Amino acid sequence: MRPESTEGSGGGGLRVPMAWMYAEYIADEVLRTGDLMPPTTLEYRAGRDALALTIFLSDDSAGGPRVVARMEEWRSLTAYGTCWREWVCGRLDRREAVAFEADAGTRDPDLALAGAAWRWLEETELLAPDLDAMGPAGDDPCTAGGEEGPQVWTPAWQLGLPLGHLAIHLF
């Protein structure tokens, strides 16, 4: 639906967050292809948002990333032991600074959605197996009754990032 009036705005109507929607679509397709978990779970959402942020923030061009050509880059960005969290924060800060200087008074809708996804990943905690408590091989902390081992609350991005990384490998 178009705005009723754009008088004095220089023809600027509603801005659609196409770059973010594209990144989210690609992330969703990669995760669905991997078939690692049902798309209705919070873990799936964490994986989709982490992968979408990686896709969105790794694209510095205006034309959007080419999926096949960028897979190796996304795989290396999401790999275990990388400083992904710091990379995301730095890229979001730089993009917001550039967007603020370029278009004072109007917030970029792509950055608004990317920022919301990042806040959800940072602020939401999910219950996950405590991998640090597993100990060396053979020292299984699980009980004989088949119960799950120790679990801890962890930020959603810490579950979503390896899920996205694994889905890239399976794509």
C-alpha positions, 0 to 999 in steps of 0.5 A: 500500500502506497502512502497517501501523500508524499508532498515535500518528500522528494518522491520518497515513499515507503522503504522496503528492507530488501537486502535483509529480506534477501539474506533471511530468505537465503539463510532459511533455504540453507537451513531447510535444505540441511534439515537439522531441526524443525523450522518451528523451534527457537533453535532454528530461528537462532540459526536463521538469524545468525546466518542471515546476519552473516549474509547481510553483513558480509555483503558490501555491494549494492547488488546483493551476494551471489550465493554459490560464490559466497558460501566459502566466506560464510563458512569461514565467518561462522566457523568455531573459534572465530570472533563472529560476535565482535565481527557482527557488532563492528559491522553493525556499528559501521553500517549504522554510522554510514547510514546515519551520515548518508540519510539523517533523520531516516533509519535504514529499514534493513539495519533496523531488522538486522539490529532487531535480529541481533538484539534477539540473538544476544538477549534470548537465552536457550537451554543447551547441553553443557559441552564443557561438562562433558569431560574427556571421551568415556567420561559421560556425565549422563546418567544410566537412565538415559537422561540428558546430561547437564544443561546451561542457559546460553545466548541464542547466537551461541546455538544458532551460529554452529547450526548455521555453519553446519547447514552451510556444509550440508547445502 
